[in-house]
Amino acid sequence: MAEVQRISVTDVTLRDGMHAVRHQFSLEDARAIAGALDKTGVALIEATHGDGLGGSSIQYGFSKEDEEAYLRAVCEAAPHTKVAALLLPGIGTVEHLKRAVACGIRAVRVATHSTEADISEQHIREARSLGLDVVGFLMLSHMTETPVLVEEAKKMASYGAHCVYIVDSAGAMLMDEVTEKVSALRDALPSEVQVGFHAHNNLGCSVANSLAAIRAGAVRIDASLAGLGAGAGNTPLEVFVAACEKSGIDTGVNLYAAMDAAEDVLGPRISRPVRTDRASLTLGYAGVYSSFLLHAERASQRFGVDARDILVELGKRKVVGGQEDMIVDVAVELAAHK
Amino acid sequence: MSKLTAAIVGSGNIGTDLMVKLLRSDWLEPRWMIGIDPESDGLRRARDAGLETSAEGLKAVLDAGVRPDVVFDATSAKAHVRHAKLLREVGIQAIDLTPAARGPYVIAAVNLEEHLDSPNVNMVTCGGQATVPIVYAVSRVIGVEYAEIVATISSRSAGPGTRQNIDEFTETTGKALEVIGQARKGKAIIILNPANPPILMRDTIYCVIDDPAPDVFDRVRESIESMVRHVQTYVPGYRLNREPILDGRVVSVSIEVEGLGDYLPVYAGNLDIMTAAAVKFGEEYAKHRLSVVKG
């Protein structure tokens, strides 16, 4: 009989899910969701503004709650589970990280565009010296060729990351690409450095891609309740756990607890479920950062241009994560040329 | 006409671009280029241009008795802390292009004349030189409660110094939005974009203004346009991407900076705006000092 594969799940409902609610989760929402997640058996709960520490801004949208109050609420409501913050160098700083540690986080995920790992050195080293579990996060991995990704992953590992992720921020990858990229990292990184995978469901492949990643050697997988996340959402936790059980993969997550958290706790708190509508599908199709979705919809209404045209144009210009300001500029240009 | 002599410390992207600009100056003569890597492209170009070069660092050069009138420091914040002390001891004017901020901030388009008597001035960051003038242009018309800027630069124009200390960029730029831009609160974000061909430096500036009445916004727009023309006098490739937009109380401005291509190609407008600002301060300082001496 095949050996049972063990992996660990990081839940991103309270971080990536923030994009889907325009960063408006209240402290009460945060406590209820973190409390429910604490009972599921996920290994790590990630919580912050969708764009990480310091992300609350005009560029990305202001959070409803103060960053530190939000983190404290999550840490208090999930006493049995490690809590992580996301940090994008260029947006968040080491100073933000230290304040987050004072709020009780025990892990950090340091995210850069998939060719820019060296801007994470300062933050990864500092996070290690603060005693955190440290993950390097290579965003928009679909834009970068495998040999380059491998070199960038090695840099993050050399700074001290315990795990490096292939991040499909645009939900643009299919299973073969996931297999190729995850296997390449697994082969190249020292054995003590883990490999992880983060999916978006823009092409409907989040669960299948996550399973492919596990087969290729990933041992940390991101998921969220009901798939709440940017674009068409992330890998839905409850669906993923069920699929893993059927594939002989042990996630450590209780299936019914995850289902109940998704339907009873998260369900009533979201006004608009994530779905693969024409705009979010276009993200995956055009290879564009999933967080752009709601910003593009807003620009579409304001300037009278199709959100799909905006997203496809952004894809052509090879815009990267964080460049939300380009959405308005492109919309203005498209409107002028109509 | 006599010129002040200048040394450039740091032979990376910024130092080398600075040298090319100083070679054209009527007021400053770049005579020394000081680095730490004898094989660096910057030192090689400096030798070719007839400068005296050293790969031994600033201290060794000062110990050997070299005394420039002005030293431009294009190393790193950490190194500048040491350099600032050395230069103060021997009474040499320091123009700091690192985010060390030992001296007062100078944004060339805004407060050039204020610190001509300060022995050490700090040129903030490329993002600061590009965006603080716009925030100032808004705040001279109407109070700015909050200013936020997003600087996007091509990956190729960001050298190792910038990459290893990206927090210093966001923190120093954010502070300059308050101190010089006069926003009551400031925040800065930087994004590196690896697209090929490389993108031009691009900045978005958001200002939350106290009164968004139409006549106020008209005056804000005029003030911004006049500031853009002013910056163009020393950075010709500085321009608005689109008309400023008012959304509620938020004024949003998008600018682009095309470089002169002195060292790196034109996409590296972020280098140009920084080095052009430093040269502009150096020239004003030279005029000031030479006129004082003559007077």
Boltz contact constraints between the chains, C-beta under 6 A:
constraints:
  - contact:
      token1: [A, 57]
      token2: [B, 148]
      max_distance: 6.0
  - contact:
      token1: [A, 58]
      token2: [B, 148]
      max_distance: 6.0
  - contact:
      token1: [A, 58]
      token2: [B, 206]
      max_distance: 6.0
  - contact:
      token1: [A, 59]
      token2: [B, 150]
      max_distance: 6.0
  - contact:
      token1: [A, 89]
      token2: [B, 166]
      max_distance: 6.0
  - contact:
      token1: [A, 90]
      token2: [B, 166]
      max_distance: 6.0
  - contact:
      token1: [A, 90]
      token2: [B, 190]
      max_distance: 6.0
  - contact:
      token1: [A, 90]
      token2: [B, 191]
      max_distance: 6.0
  - contact:
      token1: [A, 91]
      token2: [B, 189]
      max_distance: 6.0
  - contact:
      token1: [A, 93]
      token2: [B, 167]
      max_distance: 6.0
  - contact:
      token1: [A, 94]
      token2: [B, 167]
      max_distance: 6.0
  - contact:
      token1: [A, 115]
      token2: [B, 194]
      max_distance: 6.0
  - contact:
      token1: [A, 116]
      token2: [B, 192]
      max_distance: 6.0
  - contact:
      token1: [A, 118]
      token2: [B, 163]
      max_distance: 6.0
  - contact:
      token1: [A, 119]
      token2: [B, 163]
      max_distance: 6.0
  - contact:
      token1: [A, 119]
      token2: [B, 166]
      max_distance: 6.0
  - contact:
      token1: [A, 121]
      token2: [B, 164]
      max_distance: 6.0
  - contact:
      token1: [A, 318]
      token2: [B, 195]
      max_distance: 6.0
  - contact:
      token1: [A, 320]
      token2: [B, 193]
      max_distance: 6.0
  - contact:
      token1: [A, 322]
      token2: [B, 191]
      max_distance: 6.0
  - contact:
      token1: [A, 323]
      token2: [B, 152]
      max_distance: 6.0
  - contact:
      token1: [A, 323]
      token2: [B, 191]
      max_distance: 6.0
  - contact:
      token1: [A, 325]
      token2: [B, 150]
      max_distance: 6.0
  - contact:
      token1: [A, 325]
      token2: [B, 204]
      max_distance: 6.0
  - contact:
      token1: [A, 329]
      token2: [B, 241]
      max_distance: 6.0
  - contact:
      token1: [A, 329]
      token2: [B, 254]
      max_distance: 6.0
  - contact:
      token1: [A, 332]
      token2: [B, 242]
      max_distance: 6.0
